[in-house]
Each structure stands twice: as C-alpha cells, then as structure tokens.
Amino acid sequence: MKTARIKTPLGIAEIAGDLDGLASVKVLDEGSISSEIPAELKKPVEQIEAYFNGELKEFNLLLNPQGTEFQKKVWNKLLDIPYATTTSYLELSRQLGDEKAIRAVASANGKNPLWIIIPCHRVIGSDGSLTGYAGGLHRKKWLLDHENPPKQQSLF
C-alpha cells in the first residue's frame, strides 16, 4: 500500500492505495506533505487537487475501500448523490430499501474511508441541519459551500 500526503484548504489529505485502487483518503489537522507522489497515487492526487480548485465535479478513480458488505452498499449509494446536491439520512435509508435502518446507514456513512471521493458530506439531517461528519462540521459546511457557493445578491 502506497501513501501520499497533500495540502488542501481543509488540512492535509492522506491518500492510500495501490494497483487494486484507492483504499483511503482522510483529512488530518496537521502533518507533513509528501515530497514525492507514488505513481499509483498520481491520478487520485491530480483529481483531488482539481476538485479543490473547482475544476472537477466527479471523480473517476478505481476504488477499493475496505468494509462490510452493508457499508459498501451504503458507500456505493453515496456515489449516486450528484455534485452540489444533498440528501438526508432518511432518504438514503429509503433508497437502500429500509427506512428503519437510518442509524446503520448513518454509522456506515461515518465510517466512509474515502473522504470527498465518496461524498458522505452531501448527507444532511431531514430538517436540513448539518449533522454528523467525521471530519468535523466545519469541513462539511466548507465542502457544501465549495460545491454550491452562495449566490451574490444584487446590490441594485
């Protein structure tokens, strides 16, 4: 497994993967950045940088996250949430076929190993509140604003 660390507006992104795909992307509050990017991680690094530069709306990477079958089912469903949109935990549970599984869905969402790549930040509370985000609610808000910046109101 190869790793690389790059600077992002939200902290240091630690990226891990190999020829089988991207295994994890996590955000760290501090740490050093990589002087060299392994060949296996060049494409993920380029796409993450393009996302933060506002040049990429959809990642196109080979993914290999490790988790239970249920977690993988939730993570695959998260990939269906379009850029600059949100859904609720309840709606996600309904789409997975069992609205009573809302806590399990929320738990799987919180264990997403591929920060921003699998867009768990696009899942909000049914009332529109920013709830539960492993990276911190300030990062969730930043990501949602980045994808859907507030419109400038006319001064006249």
C-alpha positions in Angstrom: 0.0 0.0 0.0 1.4 3.4 -1.0 0.6 6.7 0.7 0.9 10.3 -0.1 0.0 13.5 1.8 -1.0 16.7 0.1 -2.1 20.1 1.3 -5.8 21.0 0.8 -7.8 24.0 2.0 -9.2 21.8 4.8 -6.0 20.2 6.1 -3.6 17.5 5.0 -5.2 14.8 2.8 -3.6 11.4 3.4 -4.2 9.2 0.4 -3.5 5.5 0.4 -3.9 2.9 -2.4 -2.2 0.5 -4.7 -2.8 -1.0 -8.1 -6.1 -2.5 -6.8 -7.5 1.0 -6.3 -7.8 3.8 -3.8 -8.2 2.4 -0.2 -8.5 5.6 1.8 -8.4 9.3 1.8 -8.5 11.0 5.2 -8.1 14.6 6.4 -5.5 15.4 9.1 -5.3 18.6 11.0 -1.5 18.6 10.7 1.4 16.7 9.3 4.0 16.9 6.6 3.3 16.7 2.9 4.9 14.2 0.6 7.9 15.3 -1.4 7.1 12.6 -4.0 3.8 11.1 -5.1 3.9 7.3 -5.9 2.9 6.5 -9.4 -0.2 4.6 -8.2 -1.5 7.8 -6.5 -0.8 10.4 -9.1 -4.2 10.3 -10.7 -6.1 10.5 -7.3 -3.8 13.4 -6.2 -4.5 15.2 -9.5 -8.2 14.7 -9.2 -8.3 15.8 -5.5 -6.4 19.0 -6.4 -8.7 19.6 -9.3 -11.7 19.2 -7.1 -10.4 21.8 -4.6 -9.5 24.1 -7.5 -13.2 24.0 -8.6 -12.2 22.2 -11.9 -13.6 18.7 -11.1 -17.2 17.7 -10.2 -17.0 14.0 -10.4 -14.1 11.7 -9.5 -13.1 8.9 -11.9 -10.9 6.6 -9.9 -10.6 2.9 -9.2 -11.9 2.5 -5.6 -11.0 -0.3 -3.2 -12.4 0.7 0.2 -12.5 -2.0 2.9 -15.6 -2.5 4.9 -18.6 -4.8 5.5 -21.0 -5.6 2.7 -23.6 -3.3 4.2 -21.1 -0.4 4.5 -20.0 -0.9 0.8 -23.7 -0.9 -0.2 -24.1 2.5 1.6 -20.9 3.9 0.1 -22.0 2.9 -3.4 -25.3 4.7 -2.9 -23.4 7.8 -1.7 -21.7 7.8 -5.1 -25.1 8.4 -6.7 -25.5 11.8 -5.0 -24.8 14.4 -7.6 -22.3 17.2 -7.1 -23.7 20.3 -5.4 -26.8 18.4 -4.1 -27.7 16.9 -0.8 -29.8 14.1 0.5 -30.9 13.1 4.0 -30.0 10.1 6.1 -33.7 9.1 6.0 -33.9 9.4 2.2 -30.7 7.4 1.9 -32.2 4.7 4.1 -35.3 4.6 1.9 -33.2 4.3 -1.2 -31.5 1.4 0.3 -34.9 -0.3 1.0 -35.3 0.1 4.8 -36.0 3.5 6.4 -35.7 1.8 9.8 -32.0 1.3 9.0 -31.3 5.0 9.4 -28.9 4.5 12.3 -27.0 1.8 10.5 -26.8 4.0 7.4 -25.6 6.9 9.4 -23.0 4.7 11.0 -21.7 3.4 7.7 -21.7 6.9 6.4 -19.5 7.9 9.3 -17.0 5.1 8.5 -16.5 6.1 4.9 -12.8 5.7 4.3 -12.7 7.8 1.1 -13.1 11.4 2.2 -14.6 13.6 -0.5 -14.2 10.8 -3.1 -17.3 9.1 -1.7 -19.3 12.2 -0.9 -20.6 11.5 2.6 -20.5 15.2 3.2 -23.6 15.5 1.0 -25.8 13.7 3.5 -27.6 16.0 5.9 -30.4 15.8 8.5 -34.0 15.6 7.4 -34.5 19.1 8.7 -31.6 20.5 6.6 -29.2 20.5 9.5 -25.5 19.7 9.2 -25.3 16.6 11.3 -22.6 14.0 11.9 -19.4 14.4 10.0 -16.3 12.5 10.9 -14.1 15.3 9.5 -15.8 17.9 11.6 -18.9 20.0 10.8 -16.8 23.0 9.8 -15.3 20.9 7.0 -18.7 19.6 5.9 -20.0 23.2 5.7 -16.9 24.2 3.7 -17.4 21.3 1.2 -21.1 22.0 0.7 -20.4 25.7 0.2 -17.5 24.9 -2.2 -19.8 22.8 -4.3 -22.7 25.2 -4.2 -21.4 28.7 -3.3 -24.0 31.2 -2.0 -25.3 33.4 -4.8 -24.3 37.0 -4.8 -27.3 39.1 -4.3 -27.8 42.1 -6.5 -27.0 45.4 -4.8 -29.5 47.3 -7.0 
